[in-house]
Amino acid sequence: MALIELNQVTKIYRMGDNLVEALRGVSLAVAPGEMVAVMGSSGSGKSTLMNIVGGLDRPTAGSYTLGGRDVAQLSRDQLAEVRNTLIGFVFQSFNLLSRTSALENVELPMIYAGVPRKERLLRAREALERVGLAARLEHRPNQLSGGQQQRVAIARALVSRPRIVLADEPTGNLDSKTSVEIMSLFQSLETQGITVLLVTHESDVASYARRVVTMRDGRVLSDERQTPQRALP
């Protein structure tokens, strides 16, 4: 059974007097524990697709099922709960708070979720250890390299123990060596049964995924499986 399933999803935005069709009948199914790269140029619809999968936006038409639940039937509070418990988000710009430590940045989602402080600290430490930053708990973002900052962002995504990680251009601000390290981390998540959906415009980044979905003009142009390049040591 698919964990993520979109059926003929359309998304239309109104921009002034104009209607922009960002997605045009997109169907996509992603199985649990699958790593999928979504590729496409600017304006292809890949970020809109990611926003809908992440529950940050709703389809104009078509259906979206997440973990067997029809997302259209969820209330705003239920959708927020899904985002907080089922999905972890990783962004190109890291989105870390500059004045707080790595540990405090990773704690943040659990504060919003009402997790007790003792448990927050334990889970935040575990998440940072999981991404190889056990020695950097008290470092602020300006004391960390770009790759280390992205690892903090991934730890923050993992701290709620999600089934899905959505990564939007996660290597966009990183050099090639660090990008491979981050893709190695994503591949390790896949081996642990976590579904990884990443948006990228770089074919070398997509080569690490087991499946590549290419989009153009709001449609799925191709959906191909491949033998992934191994970033794991």
C-alpha positions in Angstrom: 0.0 0.0 0.0 1.3 3.5 -0.9 2.2 5.8 1.9 1.8 8.9 -0.3 -0.8 8.7 -3.1 -1.9 11.6 -5.4 -4.6 10.9 -8.0 -5.1 13.5 -10.8 -4.1 16.4 -8.6 -4.6 19.9 -10.0 -3.5 23.1 -8.3 -4.6 26.5 -9.6 -3.4 29.8 -8.1 -5.0 33.2 -8.8 -2.5 35.9 -9.5 -4.3 39.1 -9.9 -6.7 38.5 -12.8 -4.8 35.5 -14.0 -5.2 31.8 -13.1 -1.9 29.8 -13.0 -2.2 26.1 -13.2 0.8 24.9 -11.2 -0.2 21.2 -11.3 -2.1 19.6 -14.1 -3.5 16.2 -13.3 -0.5 14.7 -11.4 -0.7 11.1 -10.2 2.0 9.7 -8.0 2.3 6.9 -5.5 5.3 6.5 -3.1 5.8 3.3 -1.0 6.9 3.3 2.6 10.7 3.4 2.8 11.2 4.6 -0.7 13.6 7.4 -1.7 12.3 9.4 -4.6 13.9 12.5 -6.3 11.6 15.0 -8.0 13.4 16.9 -10.7 12.4 19.8 -12.9 13.3 23.3 -13.9 11.8 26.4 -12.2 8.1 26.5 -12.8 7.8 22.8 -13.4 5.5 22.3 -10.4 7.9 20.3 -8.2 7.8 22.8 -5.2 4.0 22.9 -5.5 3.9 19.1 -5.4 6.1 19.1 -2.3 3.9 21.7 -0.6 0.8 19.5 -1.2 2.5 16.3 0.0 3.6 18.2 3.1 0.1 19.4 3.9 1.2 23.0 3.5 -1.3 23.5 0.6 -4.4 21.7 -0.6 -5.2 20.5 -4.2 -7.7 22.5 -6.2 -9.0 19.1 -7.7 -8.0 15.5 -7.4 -7.3 13.5 -4.3 -4.4 13.1 -2.0 -4.1 10.2 0.5 -1.4 10.2 3.2 -1.0 7.1 5.3 -4.4 5.9 4.2 -6.1 9.1 5.2 -7.8 11.5 2.7 -6.1 14.8 3.4 -9.0 16.8 2.1 -11.1 15.5 5.0 -8.7 16.6 7.7 -9.4 19.7 9.7 -6.7 22.4 10.1 -5.7 21.0 13.5 -5.6 17.4 12.2 -3.4 18.5 9.3 -1.1 20.3 11.7 -0.8 17.2 13.8 0.0 15.2 10.7 2.8 17.6 9.9 4.2 17.5 13.4 4.2 13.7 13.8 4.3 12.1 10.3 6.4 14.5 8.3 9.9 16.0 8.7 10.9 19.0 6.6 14.4 19.9 5.3 15.0 23.1 3.4 17.8 24.5 1.2 18.4 27.5 3.5 18.5 25.4 6.7 16.1 27.8 8.5 18.0 27.6 11.8 17.7 30.2 14.6 21.0 32.0 14.6 21.1 32.8 18.4 20.3 29.4 19.6 22.4 26.2 19.9 22.1 23.1 17.7 20.4 21.4 20.6 17.9 24.2 21.0 17.2 24.3 17.3 16.4 20.6 17.2 14.2 21.0 20.3 12.0 23.6 18.7 9.4 21.4 17.0 8.8 19.5 20.3 8.2 22.7 22.2 5.3 23.5 19.8 4.1 19.9 20.2 4.1 20.2 24.0 6.7 17.5 24.7 8.1 17.8 28.3 11.5 19.3 28.6 13.4 16.2 29.8 12.1 14.2 26.9 12.8 17.0 24.5 16.5 17.1 25.6 16.9 13.4 25.3 15.3 13.2 21.9 17.2 16.2 20.6 20.5 14.7 21.7 19.6 11.4 20.1 18.7 13.1 16.8 22.0 15.0 16.7 24.0 11.9 17.5 22.2 10.2 14.7 23.5 12.7 12.2 27.0 12.7 13.6 26.9 15.9 15.6 27.2 14.6 19.2 30.2 16.9 19.8 28.4 20.0 18.5 25.3 20.2 20.7 26.1 23.6 22.1 27.4 25.2 18.9 25.4 28.0 17.3 24.8 28.0 13.5 27.6 30.5 12.8 30.0 28.1 14.5 29.1 25.3 12.2 30.0 24.6 8.5 27.2 24.5 5.9 27.1 20.7 5.9 26.9 20.7 9.7 24.0 23.2 9.6 22.2 21.0 7.2 22.8 18.1 9.5 21.2 20.1 12.3 18.2 20.8 10.1 17.9 17.0 9.3 18.1 16.2 13.0 15.3 18.7 13.6 13.3 16.9 10.9 13.9 13.5 12.5 13.3 14.5 16.1 9.5 13.9 15.8 10.3 10.4 14.5 8.5 10.9 11.2 7.7 8.3 8.6 8.4 10.8 5.8 11.2 13.3 5.2 10.5 16.0 2.6 13.7 17.8 1.4 13.5 20.8 -0.8 16.9 21.4 -2.6 18.7 20.1 0.5 22.2 20.4 -1.2 21.6 23.7 -3.0 23.9 25.7 -0.7 26.5 23.0 -0.3 29.8 22.1 -2.1 30.0 18.8 -3.9 31.8 16.9 -1.2 29.4 18.0 1.5 26.5 17.2 -0.8 27.6 13.6 -1.1 27.8 13.4 2.8 24.2 14.7 3.0 23.0 12.2 0.4 24.7 9.5 2.3 22.7 10.5 5.3 19.4 10.4 3.3 20.3 7.0 2.0 20.9 5.8 5.6 17.4 7.0 6.4 16.0 5.0 3.5 17.7 1.9 4.9 15.9 2.6 8.2 12.5 2.5 6.5 11.9 6.3 6.3 10.4 7.5 3.1 12.5 10.3 1.6 11.1 12.6 -1.1 13.5 15.2 -2.3 13.2 18.1 -4.8 16.3 18.9 -6.8 17.3 20.3 -10.2 20.6 18.5 -10.1 20.9 15.2 -11.9 23.9 14.2 -9.8 21.9 14.6 -6.6 19.0 12.6 -8.2 21.4 9.8 -9.0 21.4 8.8 -5.3 17.7 8.1 -5.3 16.1 4.8 -6.2 13.5 6.5 -8.4 13.4 9.8 -10.3 10.2 11.7 -11.2 10.7 14.4 -13.8 8.2 17.2 -14.0 7.6 19.8 -16.7 4.8 22.5 -17.0 2.9 21.0 -14.0 2.8 17.4 -15.3 4.8 14.3 -14.7 7.0 13.9 -17.7 8.7 10.6 -16.6 8.8 8.3 -13.6 11.8 5.9 -13.7 13.4 3.5 -11.4 17.2 3.2 -11.3 20.1 1.6 -9.5 21.1 4.4 -7.2 24.6 5.7 -6.9 25.9 4.7 -3.4 26.9 7.6 -1.2 27.3 5.3 1.9 30.8 4.4 2.8 
